[in-house]
Every structure is written in structure tokens, then in C-alpha cells.
Amino acid sequence: MADLLELSETLGRVLLARGEWLATAESCTGGWVAQAVTAIAGSSGWFDRGFVTYSNAAKVDMLGVPEVTLERHGAVSEATARAMAQGAIAHSRADWTLAITGIAGPSGGTPEKPVGTVCFAWAQREGGCEAQTCSFAGDRAAVREQSVLHALRGLLARIEAAPLLA
């Protein structure tokens, strides 16, 4: 967990230095990213809010994920992750959002989307939205932990590569 603490601290320093805010939209991680970043003293200066949208109804109600997206692509899809990240931007004051939706297991997988399939999206209010699908090995706890670390690393890389907003 030292990696998670260090990563969260670094993310906080970068966001604070840039004067930017973060919001999260999580499904299979159940708010673990929000918990990790709010464990950092001073996170109230850069973390706006976290949405835990475990059910499809919560994704629709809280983030505005279109029902047609869920019907066509499923909850575990890059399309849904993008809609979650964009919904978090629309329903917060954040400059950056990340979204995670996946199958942590031990059940719920299919041949097309086996256990360990996790979709991510990262969005910037004044920029675009990128999505990615990963396949993680291990039990439920391992899949969830790898997802949190991947989401934070992906966000930090995107923030560091982005120009400062005026």
C-alpha cells in the first residue's frame, strides 16, 4: 500500500500546484480511489467528490450515463467508462476525472469479458476523454487494487502531459 500512498501524495501535489480539481466515478472499486486520495492531508484543496455508481441505475441517475450505452455496450465497456468520466465532469467542479468499471470476480465474467476485465477513462474538462481496457490477474482484492493503481497512474501521466489551463 506504500505505492498507493505515494502515488496519491504525488497526484495531490501536482493538482494543487496546477490549481486543479479531481473527481472520481467508480464502480468495481467501490470508492477505493476516493478513499486513497482523501487519506492525504490537504486533499480538500484538490479533491472535489467521488461518485460510487455500482449499479447501472446509479450510473444513469448520478452520472447521466445513457441507458442506450449500457444496453449496447454493457456496464463493463470503454463506452460506459467514458460516459462515467464525462458525467463526473458534468456533475462536479473538477478539472479532471477518472472512471473505473469492471469485473472483479470471483463471478460475473463471460468469455468475452472474463473476470479481471476493467475499463478505465480519464477526462479533462477543457480537453478530451481517453479510455482503456485492461485485464488483471488474481482474486477480487488483487483486481481491485491493480485497478486503483492503474487509474491513478494513468491520471497522473495525463495531467503531467497536459498544458496548464489559463
N, CA and C of each residue as an Amber inpcrd file, in Angstrom:
protein
   498
   0.8040000  -1.2170000   0.0000000   0.0000000   0.0000000   0.0000000
   0.8460000   1.2790000   0.0000000   2.1490000   1.1160000   0.1930000
   3.0240000   2.2890000   0.1600000   2.9790000   2.9540000  -1.2080000
   2.9000000   2.1330000  -2.2790000   2.8020000   2.6890000  -3.6280000
   1.5590000   3.5520000  -3.7760000   0.4510000   3.0930000  -3.2120000
  -0.8030000   3.8190000  -3.3140000  -0.7230000   5.1540000  -2.5740000
  -0.1400000   5.1520000  -1.4000000   0.0140000   6.3840000  -0.6280000
   0.9270000   7.3650000  -1.3470000   2.0470000   6.8640000  -1.8320000
   2.9960000   7.7270000  -2.5460000   2.3740000   8.3000000  -3.8200000
   1.6660000   7.4700000  -4.5440000   1.0050000   7.8970000  -5.7750000
  -0.0520000   8.9670000  -5.4870000  -0.8250000   8.7630000  -4.4460000
  -1.8620000   9.7350000  -4.0630000  -1.2420000  11.0570000  -3.6260000
  -0.1480000  10.9850000  -2.8860000   0.5400000  12.2120000  -2.4630000
   1.0840000  12.9770000  -3.6600000   1.6960000  12.2690000  -4.5870000
   2.2350000  12.9080000  -5.7950000   1.1200000  13.5460000  -6.6050000
   0.0400000  12.8170000  -6.7850000  -1.1030000  13.3540000  -7.5210000
  -1.6090000  14.6350000  -6.8530000  -1.7300000  14.6110000  -5.5580000
  -2.1920000  15.7910000  -4.8310000  -1.2740000  16.9790000  -5.0180000
   0.0250000  16.7660000  -4.9310000   0.9860000  17.8640000  -5.1240000
   0.8480000  18.4620000  -6.5150000   0.7190000  17.5950000  -7.5170000
   0.6220000  18.0690000  -8.9100000  -0.6690000  18.8610000  -9.1120000
  -1.7890000  18.3250000  -8.6490000  -3.0610000  19.0390000  -8.8080000
  -3.0470000  20.3680000  -8.0630000  -2.5500000  20.3660000  -6.8380000
  -2.5050000  21.5920000  -6.0400000  -1.6340000  22.6450000  -6.7210000
  -0.4830000  22.2330000  -7.2270000   0.4180000  23.1720000  -7.9110000
  -0.2270000  23.7710000  -9.1540000  -1.0730000  22.9830000  -9.8010000
  -1.7490000  23.4520000 -11.0110000  -3.0470000  24.2000000 -10.7050000
  -3.4960000  24.1300000  -9.4670000  -4.7690000  24.7510000  -9.1060000
  -5.9600000  24.0270000  -9.7060000  -5.8350000  22.7090000  -9.8500000
  -6.8840000  21.9240000 -10.4930000  -7.5040000  20.9290000  -9.5150000
  -8.6960000  20.4450000  -9.8980000  -9.5020000  19.5990000  -9.0240000
  -9.7770000  18.2460000  -9.6720000  -9.9790000  17.2410000  -8.8200000
 -10.2630000  15.8770000  -9.2350000 -11.6170000  15.4230000  -8.7140000
 -12.3180000  14.6560000  -9.5400000 -13.4980000  13.9000000  -9.1120000
 -13.3440000  12.4860000  -9.6580000 -13.9400000  11.5320000  -8.9720000
 -13.8430000  10.1340000  -9.3890000 -15.2250000   9.5520000  -9.6290000
 -15.2760000   8.5700000 -10.5220000 -16.5040000   7.8150000 -10.7860000
 -16.0960000   6.3410000 -10.7540000 -16.5310000   5.6360000  -9.7240000
 -16.0690000   4.2680000  -9.5230000 -17.2250000   3.2890000  -9.4520000
 -16.9900000   2.1200000 -10.0050000 -17.9370000   1.0280000  -9.8940000
 -17.2740000  -0.1170000  -9.1400000 -16.4960000  -0.9510000  -9.8160000
 -15.9510000  -2.1580000  -9.1740000 -14.9900000  -1.8650000  -8.0260000
 -14.4280000  -0.6760000  -7.9690000 -13.5150000  -0.3280000  -6.8790000
 -14.2410000   0.2750000  -5.6850000 -15.5160000   0.5270000  -5.8060000
 -16.3460000   0.9170000  -4.6830000 -15.8920000   2.1240000  -3.8860000
 -15.2060000   3.0550000  -4.5180000 -14.7670000   4.2530000  -3.8100000
 -13.3420000   4.1760000  -3.2830000 -12.6150000   3.1410000  -3.6680000
 -11.2500000   2.9570000  -3.1740000 -10.3360000   4.0970000  -3.6220000
 -10.4910000   4.5910000  -4.8480000  -9.6680000   5.7160000  -5.3030000
  -9.9630000   6.9440000  -4.4440000 -11.2300000   7.2240000  -4.2180000
 -11.5970000   8.3710000  -3.3810000 -11.0360000   8.2160000  -1.9720000
 -11.0840000   7.0090000  -1.4310000 -10.5330000   6.7570000  -0.1030000
  -9.0280000   7.0030000  -0.0980000  -8.3440000   6.5440000  -1.1350000
  -6.8840000   6.6930000  -1.2020000  -6.4720000   8.1620000  -1.2620000
  -7.1580000   8.9350000  -2.0800000  -6.7470000  10.3410000  -2.2110000
  -7.1720000  11.1710000  -1.0070000  -8.2820000  10.8260000  -0.3730000
  -8.6940000  11.5900000   0.8080000  -7.9290000  11.1750000   2.0620000
  -7.1120000  10.1330000   1.9750000  -6.2130000   9.7750000   3.0760000
  -5.0580000  10.7720000   3.1680000  -4.8920000  11.5800000   2.1330000
  -3.8120000  12.5600000   2.0880000  -4.2690000  13.8600000   2.7480000
  -3.5120000  14.3030000   3.7350000  -3.8210000  15.5760000   4.3970000
  -3.7910000  16.6950000   3.3600000  -4.7860000  17.5540000   3.4140000
  -4.8690000  18.6640000   2.4740000  -5.5980000  18.3400000   1.1850000
  -6.1310000  17.1180000   1.0740000  -6.8180000  16.7360000  -0.1640000
  -8.0560000  17.5860000  -0.4230000  -8.5620000  18.2600000   0.5920000
  -9.7200000  19.1460000   0.3770000  -9.3640000  20.3230000  -0.5230000
  -8.0900000  20.5180000  -0.7960000  -7.6560000  21.5810000  -1.6960000
  -7.5560000  21.1580000  -3.1420000  -7.8400000  19.8760000  -3.4370000
  -7.7390000  19.4040000  -4.8250000  -8.6910000  18.2630000  -5.1710000
  -9.3620000  17.6770000  -4.1820000 -10.3300000  16.6110000  -4.4630000
 -11.7370000  17.1340000  -4.2130000 -12.5640000  17.1150000  -5.2560000
 -13.9170000  17.6640000  -5.1680000 -14.9160000  16.6460000  -4.6480000
 -15.0100000  15.4990000  -5.2930000 -16.0050000  14.4960000  -4.9050000
 -15.7570000  13.1710000  -5.6100000 -16.3810000  12.1460000  -5.0490000
 -16.3290000  10.8220000  -5.6490000 -17.7300000  10.2610000  -5.8040000
 -17.9730000   9.6640000  -6.9460000 -19.2480000   9.0010000  -7.2240000
 -19.0050000   7.4950000  -7.1810000 -19.7290000   6.7900000  -6.3290000
 -19.6840000   5.3310000  -6.3390000 -20.9750000   4.8790000  -6.9980000
 -20.8520000   4.4200000  -8.2210000 -22.0130000   4.0530000  -9.0400000
 -21.9150000   2.5820000  -9.3890000 -22.2130000   1.7770000  -8.4030000
 -22.0520000   0.3300000  -8.5490000 -23.1120000  -0.2670000  -9.4660000
 -24.3350000   0.1830000  -9.3300000 -25.4160000  -0.3520000 -10.1670000
 -25.5400000   0.4630000 -11.4590000 -26.1780000  -0.1380000 -12.4540000
 -26.4490000   0.5900000 -13.6950000 -27.3490000   1.7880000 -13.4280000
 -28.3300000   1.6130000 -12.5370000 -29.2350000   2.7190000 -12.2080000
 -28.4620000   3.9000000 -11.6300000 -27.4790000   3.6280000 -10.7890000
 -26.6700000   4.7090000 -10.2150000 -25.8530000   5.4050000 -11.2970000
 -25.3370000   4.6460000 -12.2540000 -24.5830000   5.2540000 -13.3510000
 -25.4770000   6.2160000 -14.1330000 -26.7140000   5.8190000 -14.3550000
 -27.6670000   6.6680000 -15.0780000 -28.0700000   7.8640000 -14.2200000
 -28.4900000   7.6020000 -12.9950000 -29.0220000   8.6610000 -12.1220000
 -27.9720000   9.6910000 -11.7150000 -26.8100000   9.2340000 -11.3070000
 -25.8020000  10.1380000 -10.7440000 -24.8620000  10.7530000 -11.7730000
 -24.6120000  10.0080000 -12.8540000 -23.6290000  10.4690000 -13.8350000
 -24.2140000  10.7660000 -15.2070000 -25.4620000  10.4030000 -15.4040000
 -26.0870000  10.6450000 -16.6980000 -25.6130000   9.7050000 -17.7900000
 -25.1290000   8.5260000 -17.4090000 -24.7330000   7.5510000 -18.4280000
 -25.9950000   7.1780000 -19.2150000 -25.9620000   7.3150000 -20.5160000
 -27.1530000   6.9720000 -21.3060000 -27.5040000   5.4820000 -21.1800000
 -28.7750000   5.2070000 -20.9690000 -29.2110000   3.8090000 -20.8680000
 -28.8610000   3.0380000 -22.1300000 -28.9120000   3.6990000 -23.2660000
 -28.5900000   3.0340000 -24.5250000 -27.1270000   2.5830000 -24.5450000
 -26.2400000   3.3250000 -23.9120000 -24.8320000   2.9230000 -23.8210000
 -24.7080000   1.6320000 -23.0290000 -25.4140000   1.5650000 -21.9120000
 -25.3810000   0.3570000 -21.0870000 -25.9860000  -0.8270000 -21.8270000
 -27.0680000  -0.5920000 -22.5570000 -27.7270000  -1.6670000 -23.2990000
 -26.8500000  -2.1860000 -24.4370000 -26.2190000  -1.2770000 -25.1720000
 -25.4270000  -1.6640000 -26.3390000 -24.0600000  -2.2370000 -25.9840000
 -23.4230000  -1.6500000 -24.9760000 -22.0350000  -1.9830000 -24.6900000
 -21.8320000  -2.7080000 -23.3590000 -22.7860000  -2.5970000 -22.4620000
 -22.6560000  -3.1840000 -21.1360000 -21.9960000  -2.2330000 -20.1580000
 -22.1400000  -2.5450000 -18.8840000 -21.5520000  -1.7030000 -17.8420000
 -20.0290000  -1.7310000 -17.9080000 -19.4750000  -2.8770000 -18.2900000
 -18.0290000  -3.0050000 -18.3870000 -17.6430000  -2.8190000 -19.8550000
 -17.4020000  -1.5600000 -20.1990000 -17.0390000  -1.2010000 -21.5700000
 -16.3540000   0.1540000 -21.5570000 -15.5650000   0.4000000 -22.5660000
 -14.9220000   1.7100000 -22.6740000 -15.9620000   2.7960000 -22.8900000
 -17.0310000   2.4940000 -23.6010000 -18.0870000   3.4860000 -23.8250000
 -18.7090000   3.9070000 -22.4970000 -18.9680000   2.9480000 -21.6220000
 -19.5460000   3.2830000 -20.3170000 -18.5340000   4.0250000 -19.4590000
 -17.2760000   3.5950000 -19.4720000 -16.2520000   4.2950000 -18.6960000
 -16.1400000   5.7530000 -19.1450000 -16.1490000   5.9780000 -20.4640000
 -16.1010000   7.3600000 -20.9800000 -17.3100000   8.1640000 -20.4910000
 -18.4900000   7.5700000 -20.5800000 -19.6990000   8.2720000 -20.1430000
 -19.6480000   8.5720000 -18.6510000 -19.0780000   7.6650000 -17.8690000
 -18.9300000   7.9010000 -16.4310000 -17.9790000   9.0650000 -16.1670000
 -16.8340000   9.0740000 -16.8420000 -15.8550000  10.1500000 -16.6470000
 -16.4290000  11.4980000 -17.0720000 -17.1210000  11.5130000 -18.2060000
 -17.7190000  12.7620000 -18.6850000 -18.8680000  13.2000000 -17.7780000
 -19.6090000  12.2340000 -17.2460000 -20.6730000  12.5620000 -16.2980000
 -20.1320000  13.1410000 -15.0090000 -18.9910000  12.6330000 -14.5660000
 -18.3710000  13.1850000 -13.3550000 -17.9110000  14.6250000 -13.5920000
 -17.4150000  14.9120000 -14.7880000 -17.0540000  16.2970000 -15.1340000
 -18.3060000  17.1790000 -15.0830000 -19.3780000  16.7000000 -15.6860000
 -20.6110000  17.4890000 -15.7750000 -21.2670000  17.7200000 -14.4180000
 -21.0520000  16.8020000 -13.4770000 -21.7150000  16.8900000 -12.1760000
 -20.7650000  17.2670000 -11.0450000 -19.6810000  17.9560000 -11.3850000
 -18.7250000  18.3840000 -10.3680000 -18.0540000  19.6730000 -10.8200000
 -17.1600000  20.1470000  -9.9860000 -16.3530000  21.3020000 -10.3700000
 -14.9440000  20.8790000 -10.7480000 -14.7550000  19.5930000 -10.9550000
 -13.4380000  19.0380000 -11.2390000 -12.9280000  19.4210000 -12.6220000
 -11.6100000  19.5390000 -12.6930000 -10.9240000  19.7380000 -13.9670000
 -10.5730000  18.3980000 -14.5870000 -10.4100000  17.3840000 -13.7280000
 -10.0130000  16.0420000 -14.1460000 -10.9230000  15.0250000 -13.4840000
 -11.2430000  13.9700000 -14.2230000 -11.9690000  12.8510000 -13.6330000
 -11.3530000  11.5480000 -14.1210000 -11.5800000  10.5330000 -13.3160000
 -11.2400000   9.1840000 -13.7450000 -12.4410000   8.3090000 -13.4620000
 -12.6010000   7.2880000 -14.2750000 -13.7100000   6.3510000 -14.1040000
 -13.1770000   4.9350000 -14.1980000 -13.7800000   4.0640000 -13.3940000
 -13.4040000   2.6510000 -13.3700000 -14.6700000   1.8120000 -13.3500000
 -14.7520000   0.8290000 -14.2500000 -15.8590000  -0.1250000 -14.2510000
 -15.3110000  -1.4680000 -14.7180000 -15.6010000  -2.5090000 -13.9590000
 -15.0190000  -3.7910000 -14.3270000 -15.6450000  -4.9690000 -13.6110000
 -15.0170000  -6.1210000 -13.8290000 -15.4760000  -7.3750000 -13.2290000
 -14.3650000  -7.8720000 -12.3080000 -14.5380000  -7.6360000 -11.0090000
 -13.5160000  -8.0030000 -10.0380000 -13.6040000  -9.4710000  -9.6280000
 -14.7510000 -10.0860000  -9.8360000 -14.9170000 -11.5030000  -9.5260000
 -15.3480000 -11.7570000  -8.0930000 -15.4270000 -12.9610000  -7.6940000
 -14.9750000 -14.1320000  -8.4460000 -15.9510000 -14.5750000  -9.5350000
 -17.1640000 -14.0560000  -9.5470000 -18.1250000 -14.4110000 -10.5940000
 -18.4170000 -13.1870000 -11.4370000 -19.2690000 -13.3740000 -12.4400000
 -19.6980000 -12.2560000 -13.2720000 -19.0100000 -12.1730000 -14.6130000
 -17.9500000 -12.9460000 -14.8030000 -17.2440000 -12.9070000 -16.0680000
 -17.9560000 -13.6970000 -17.1540000 -17.6120000 -13.3850000 -18.3830000
 -18.1110000 -14.1020000 -19.5590000 -16.9070000 -14.4210000 -20.4410000
 -17.0800000 -15.2520000 -21.4640000 -15.9470000 -15.4900000 -22.3790000
 -15.4430000 -14.1970000 -23.0240000 -16.3470000 -13.2740000 -23.3350000
 -15.9560000 -12.0050000 -23.9580000 -15.3420000 -11.0350000 -22.9530000
 -15.8340000 -11.0800000 -21.7220000 -15.3570000 -10.1930000 -20.6600000
 -15.1190000 -11.0320000 -19.4040000 -13.9420000 -11.6640000 -19.3460000
 -13.6670000 -12.5230000 -18.1930000 -13.4070000 -11.7110000 -16.9170000
 -13.4790000 -12.4040000 -15.7860000 -13.1200000 -11.7780000 -14.5130000
 -11.7370000 -11.1580000 -14.6680000 -11.5770000  -9.9580000 -14.1760000
 -10.3230000  -9.2190000 -14.2990000 -10.3440000  -8.1790000 -15.3910000
 -11.4190000  -8.1570000 -16.1990000 -11.5740000  -7.1340000 -17.2320000
 -12.0180000  -5.8390000 -16.5610000 -11.2540000  -4.7870000 -16.7620000
 -11.5740000  -3.4940000 -16.1570000 -11.3830000  -2.4060000 -17.2130000
 -12.3820000  -1.5330000 -17.3120000 -12.3350000  -0.4160000 -18.2520000
 -12.1280000   0.8830000 -17.4800000 -11.2990000   1.7290000 -18.0290000
 -10.9290000   2.9970000 -17.4090000 -11.2090000   4.1360000 -18.3730000
 -11.4420000   5.3070000 -17.8210000 -11.4880000   6.5270000 -18.6300000
 -10.9510000   7.6690000 -17.7920000 -10.2890000   8.5750000 -18.4780000
  -9.7500000   9.7750000 -17.8620000 -10.2270000  10.9470000 -18.7020000
 -10.8040000  11.9500000 -18.0480000 -11.3330000  13.1040000 -18.7860000
 -10.7990000  14.3950000 -18.1910000 -10.6220000  15.3680000 -19.0600000
 -10.2260000  16.7140000 -18.6590000 -11.3260000  17.6610000 -19.1020000
 -11.7150000  18.5610000 -18.2090000 -12.8120000  19.4800000 -18.5230000
 -12.5470000  20.2450000 -19.8140000 -11.3490000  20.7240000 -19.9910000
 -11.0240000  21.5160000 -21.1810000 -10.3320000  20.6860000 -22.2570000
 -10.3930000  19.3890000 -22.1080000  -9.7120000  18.5220000 -23.0650000
 -10.5840000  17.3520000 -23.4480000  -9.9460000  16.2850000 -23.7800000
 -10.6780000  15.1210000 -24.2430000 -10.8990000  14.0840000 -23.1650000
 -11.2660000  12.9210000 -23.6330000 -11.5220000  11.7830000 -22.7490000
 -10.8920000  10.5540000 -23.4030000 -10.0500000   9.8840000 -22.6630000
  -9.3940000   8.6780000 -23.1620000  -9.8900000   7.4790000 -22.3700000
  -9.9820000   6.3440000 -23.0370000 -10.4140000   5.1210000 -22.3660000
  -9.4470000   3.9890000 -22.6870000  -9.4440000   2.9910000 -21.8150000
  -8.5590000   1.8520000 -21.9640000  -9.1590000   0.6550000 -21.2380000
  -8.9430000  -0.5160000 -21.7710000  -9.3670000  -1.7510000 -21.1240000
  -8.1400000  -2.5590000 -20.7420000  -8.1470000  -3.0670000 -19.5160000
  -7.0510000  -3.9030000 -19.0270000  -7.6050000  -5.2250000 -18.5290000
  -6.7210000  -6.1880000 -18.4620000  -7.0670000  -7.4920000 -17.9080000
  -6.0980000  -7.7690000 -16.7690000  -6.6370000  -7.8830000 -15.5630000
  -5.8140000  -8.1060000 -14.3810000  -6.0090000  -9.5210000 -13.8620000
  -4.9400000 -10.0790000 -13.3170000  -4.9860000 -11.4250000 -12.7470000
  -5.1250000 -11.3400000 -11.2290000  -5.5890000 -12.4340000 -10.6660000
  -5.6680000 -12.5240000  -9.2120000  -7.0900000 -12.5840000  -8.7220000
  -7.2290000 -12.5840000  -7.4030000  -8.5540000 -12.6370000  -6.7930000
  -9.1910000 -11.2540000  -6.8060000 -10.3740000 -11.1580000  -6.2450000
 -11.1410000  -9.9080000  -6.2250000 -10.3220000  -8.7390000  -5.6720000
  -9.6770000  -8.9640000  -4.5450000  -8.8910000  -7.8970000  -3.9200000
  -7.7420000  -7.4540000  -4.8270000  -7.0830000  -8.4110000  -5.4650000
  -5.9590000  -8.0790000  -6.3430000  -6.4190000  -7.2950000  -7.5700000
  -7.5300000  -7.7030000  -8.1560000  -8.0600000  -6.9890000  -9.3290000
  -8.4190000  -5.5560000  -8.9450000  -9.0640000  -5.3940000  -7.8140000
  -9.4660000  -4.0520000  -7.3770000  -8.2430000  -3.1750000  -7.0830000
  -7.2590000  -3.7390000  -6.3850000  -6.0590000  -2.9540000  -6.0660000
  -5.3090000  -2.5470000  -7.3340000  -5.1300000  -3.4820000  -8.2600000
  -4.4590000  -3.1590000  -9.5150000  -5.2240000  -2.0830000 -10.2840000
  -6.5420000  -2.1210000 -10.1980000  -7.3760000  -1.1310000 -10.8890000
  -7.1630000   0.2620000 -10.3130000  -7.1230000   0.3580000  -8.9940000
  -6.9110000   1.6590000  -8.3470000  -5.5480000   2.2190000  -8.7340000
  -4.5230000   1.3990000  -8.6490000  -3.1800000   1.8580000  -9.0000000
  -3.0980000   2.2790000 -10.4680000  -3.6850000   1.4800000 -11.3570000
  -3.6570000   1.8080000 -12.7830000  -4.3900000   3.1240000 -13.0630000
  -5.5220000   3.3130000 -12.4380000  -6.3040000   4.5290000 -12.6540000
  -5.5220000   5.7660000 -12.2100000  -4.8970000   5.6820000 -11.0470000
  -4.1410000   6.8310000 -10.5340000  -2.8890000   7.0920000 -11.3730000
  -2.1850000   6.0430000 -11.7470000  -1.0020000   6.2260000 -12.5980000
  -1.3880000   6.8340000 -13.9460000  -2.4890000   6.3470000 -14.5180000
  -2.9550000   6.8840000 -15.7930000  -3.3420000   8.3480000 -15.6950000
  -4.0060000   8.6970000 -14.6120000  -4.3940000  10.0910000 -14.4150000
  -3.1700000  10.9820000 -14.2550000  -2.2390000  10.5660000 -13.4070000
  -1.0470000  11.3700000 -13.1690000  -0.2700000  11.5930000 -14.4750000
  -0.1160000  10.5660000 -15.2730000   0.5950000  10.7050000 -16.5500000
  -0.1090000  11.7060000 -17.4620000  -1.4240000  11.6670000 -17.4990000
  -2.1720000  12.5800000 -18.3690000  -2.0990000  14.0180000 -17.8650000
  -2.1760000  14.2020000 -16.5670000  -2.0810000  15.5560000 -16.0130000
  -0.6940000  16.1430000 -16.2930000   0.3360000  15.3410000 -16.0500000
   1.7000000  15.8410000 -16.2510000   1.9890000  16.1640000 -17.7110000
   1.2930000  15.5130000 -18.6290000   1.4970000  15.7710000 -20.0610000
   0.6470000  16.9240000 -20.5780000  -0.3220000  17.3570000 -19.7970000
  -1.2720000  18.3890000 -20.2580000  -0.7390000  19.7900000 -19.9940000
  -1.0510000  20.7020000 -20.8890000  -0.6790000  22.0910000 -20.6310000
  -1.5100000  22.6670000 -19.4820000  -0.9650000  23.6270000 -18.8020000
  -1.7190000  24.3100000 -17.7440000  -2.8770000  25.0600000 -18.3510000
  -4.0250000  25.0040000 -17.6760000  -5.1780000  25.7530000 -18.1330000
  -5.0510000  27.2070000 -17.7120000  -5.5250000  28.0950000 -18.5270000
  -5.4140000  29.5280000 -18.2220000  -6.3760000  29.9350000 -17.1300000
